[in-house]
Amino acid sequence: MLDQPGVTKSLARFIVATRWDDIPSQVRHQAKRSLINFFAVALAGCRTGPVEIALRSLAEFSGGKLVTVVGRSERIDALGAAFLNAAGANVHDYCDTHLRTVIHPTAPVAPAVLALAELRRLSGPDLLLAFILGNEIAARIGLAISPSHYSRGWHITSTCGVFGAAAGSGKLLALDERQMVWALGAAATQSSGLCECLGTPAKSLSVGNAARNGLWSALLAQQGFAGPPEPLAGAQGFYHALAETPDLPVVTAGLGEGWEIMATSYKPYPCGFVIHPVLDCVLDWRRDHPAAEVVRIVVRGNPLLSARTDRPDVSTGREAQVSVQHAVAAALVTGKAGIDQFTDACVRDPGVLALRSKVEVSRDSAFSTIAAAVEITTADGAIHRLSQPAARGSDANPMSDADLEDKLRAAAAGWNPRYDTAPLIDAVWTLDTSADVSGLASLAVPR
């Protein structure tokens, strides 16, 4: 691919020029939904082992104690908080998904802009606008190389999320067009993340770095830290270095006319999204057949289901989040698919272990990533055929606002049943009327 100048500059111009009045009301509301979901998943993940280890490591080198870590009394520097809140939001694989790219957009973008909100006096519209733009930039950059980028083994949430964090942070810092190109350039050279790490704590490392490095990229650009004029489509830029042939028009065509955040899906289950339509089928069937003895399960879905989650032999809860065999077995044994079903203890459960070996996975490119079919054979010889054309939580079958609120309440109650989430929920829904959002994240810290 030859050097193609102007791609990054067009994105920078769009970020700098877009105003709050340019954002349609439904897009504003969807951004609030994404933030409700962010606080839910960050509260669910804030006290997990990977976050505890990362906090101990970062705190040793943190000179400033200025910014909130969601769900915790500890405060840390802004870059450290961005890392921890992104890693915590992603650790359970419970965060939102942009289906066309399978980017989890909020995990890297929200922590970066929330950290800045505690350091600068910002309004709710300022925060929402920056968040929406960060979401858009991450998705646009990812769309140009999807699905090949993810299929090659790059963890696209991290590799493209760093651009979203840089864009959103740069908007809050009021970068000009040249500085915004620099910020995206600094993000490009820090883009990383491997799908090989899925199912391990290292998966959240690159997501945390996407938030941290995106924020840092914007802060560096504000201080005059220069970068290349075309970090995305340059001869040795992001796309070329990845050996991709990107669909460059999709990066910039129709900017501001449609918004990728509207294609966001929210997860009712803490596992890979391609598993969700399978769980819908299994849970519905289990509810109607609680005592049935299952002897065989055949799962049919999009090739991505097999590529990412055909893992019958798992030994940890982290691995279980990307194992369709475990998800099916745990759902059939317990009748549930919550955080408790993706723990080390559930992985070792004898009943779950026995049932995992009875799950077969079949590829079928006729299925979208949000659809699946399941055949369950019971001991009496009956074959039960089930299907789900659009997973619960997907943009075609969305969770309601009330569902997202309940998800936040359940996540918080999982470790602190006395914590009242009402002030946080109210603050998010009324962000567009808030003159100062510096205290928003602190509402996610139980007193």
Protein Blocks (a to p, Z undefined) as FASTA:
>chain_A
ZZdehklmmmmmmmmmpcfklpcfklmmmmmmmmmmmmmmmmmmmmgfklmmmmmmmmmm
mmbdfbccehiabdcdfklmmmmmmmmmmmnopaccdfklopafklmmmmmmmmmmmmpc
cdfklmmmmmmmmmmmmmmmmmmmccklmmnopafklmmmmmmmmmmmmmmnopafklmm
mmmmmmmmmggcdfklgoiaklmmmmmmmmmmmmmmmmmmmnopacdfblmlgmklmklm
nopacdfklmmgoghkacfklmpccdfbdcdfklmmmmmmmmmmmmmmmmbccfbdcddd
dfklmmmmmcfbccbfklmmmcfklmmmmmmmnopacfklmcfklmmpmklmmmmmmpcc
dddfkbcfkbccdddddfkopacddddfbdghiaklccdfklmmmmmmmmmmmmomkbcf
klmmmmmmmmmmpfbfklmmmmmpcZZ
